[in-house]
Amino acid sequence: MAESLTVKRAASSLDAHSDDLVCCSPVTAAPLAESEATELARILAALADPVRLRLLSIVASSPEVCSCELEGPLAKSQPTISHHTKVLADAGIITGEKRGKWTWWHANPDRIAAIRKALGG
């Protein structure tokens, strides 16, 4: 059930935020507006965890990854993995597709590129 909610949240989060960072000036170009800084901080907070960074690297290095394949590499329980995928999905960094019992995760390359751009890269 939690993963089903995660997928729904990921879709709504992605719809709400997918273009937000693309339109913003890089932090190196001009001071951020308060709303831009708040949104960027929320996304960077999602990435500010070693488990989530590893999870993102696993998902981003494959076309898709099943939640069932993350326990071994991350050495974390399924509830912990669900928590971390939810945080990344809510930030629009990954998206999930529910298939039967499991969710298959995909990196959102547009969102990752927007984050890179916002940081001046």
Buried (B, 14 or more C-beta within 10 A) or exposed (E): EEBEEBBEBBBEBBEEBBEBBEEBBBBEEEEBEEEBEEBBEEBEEBBEBEBBBBBBEBBBEEEBBEBEBBEEEBEBEBEBBBBBBBBBBBBBBBBBEBEEEBBBBBBBEBBBEBBEBBEEE
